[in-house]
Amino acid sequence: MSKKEITFISSISEAEASNQFYGDPQRISQVLDNVITNCIRYTPERGEIAWNTVIHHNEVIFEIHDTGPGFTLSNKEQLFKKFYREDASRTSGHGNLGLGLYIAHSIVKNHGGSITADNKETGGALIKIVLPMGKK
């Protein structure tokens, strides 16, 4: 695979965070890995991936967006279904089984959170993950 020279930008901010986060670090890492892997897969050469983390009151919010083609689907809930691949032409040659976002969705739900997919107004995909701080 050739180098794509993708710019990666990240930020974290805290606003009135009142608790520590309790969750399974391996599973949360897997969620973020699956989302970032998709971003890398669909971001063009010299594109950009941004990952913003906000800790606000009792939630941790991850917003990850890229400068790829975004989603063509009107019903974005389909993206989180098992073995779902939005467009066969987008997945050819990638070895993509359509499980990454399904697994991410399952893990986020098991943590009592939500995951949504949308397109940014400026183009590209936007994945938003909201996790409750949880209890010890």
N, C-alpha and C positions, 0 to 999 in steps of 0.2 A: 504494500500500500504506500502511495506517495504521501509526503508531508503536506498537510493542508494549511499550516501556519495560521491556526485559529487563535484569536485573541480571547483570553479568559479573564473576566472581570468579576470580582466578588466584593461584597460588602456585608457588614453586620451592624445592626443597631438595636439598642435596648431602650424600651420606653415603659417605664413603670413595671418592670418585671418583678413579680412577687414571689415566685417559687423557683425551685430547681426543676429541671426536666427529668422525668422518670420514663424510661422506655428501653427497649432492647437496642443497644447501640449497633449490633451486627445487622439487625433487620432494617433499621433506619439508614444505615450505610448502604445496604443493598438497594433500598428505594432510590437514594440519591445517585448511586452508581448506574442504575437502570435508566434513570431520566437523563443523566449527563451523557451516557453512551448513545442514547437516541439523538441528543443534540449534536454530538460529534458526527454521528452517521449522516445527518441531514444538513449540517452547516457547510456551505460551500468554501472553497479555498479563500483564505484571508477573511473569513467571516468572523463572527463574534458570538461568544456565549457569556451571558451575565447571570450570576447567581447572587440574589439578595436575600439575606436572612434578617428577619425582624422578630425580636422577642418582645411581645406586647401583652401586658397583663398576664393572663393564664394560657397564652398560646405561643407556639413557635411557628412562624410562617416562612416558608421557603418559596421564593419566586425565581424560576429558572427560565430564561428565554434565550432564543438564538436568532440568527439571521438567515435561517433556512427557508424553505418554501411554506412553512406553516401547515395547517391542517385544512383539507378541502371539505371535510365532513360538516354537514349541518347539525347532525346529532353526535356531539362529541363524546357522549357516554359510550358509544361503540368502541372507542379507542381502548377502553379498559377491559374489554371482553377477551376471554381466553382464545388464543390463536388468531385474534383479529389483526389483519394487516390492512392499512388504509387503502393502499394501491399496490397491486402486484408489481408494477414497474418500479416502484420505489424500493422494493425489497429484494429484487433479483440480484443474486450475487453477493448478498450481505450475510447469508446464513441466518437470517432473522426468522425466528419461529413465531413471532407475535405474542411472546410471553412477558416481555419486560414490563410493560405498563400494567398488564393484568396482575403480575406479582406485586408491583409497587402499590397498586390499588388495594390488594388484599392485605398487605402489611399495614398500610395507612389506616384502613378500616379497623383492623385488629387493635390498633392503638387509639381508636375512638376519634380519628381525624377524617379529613376529606382531601381528595386530590381532584383537581379539575384541569382541563386542557382548553386552550383558546388560542386565538391569533392576536398578536399585538397589532395596534393600529398602524404601526410603521412597518409591519411585515414580520414574519417569523413566528415560531411556536412559543407559547407561554404556558408553562406548567406551574400550578400553584398548589402547594401542599400546606395544609393547616393541621397542626398537631396540638392537642391539649397538653399542658404541662404535666398532667397526670398526678397520681398519688403514689407515695412510696410503697 
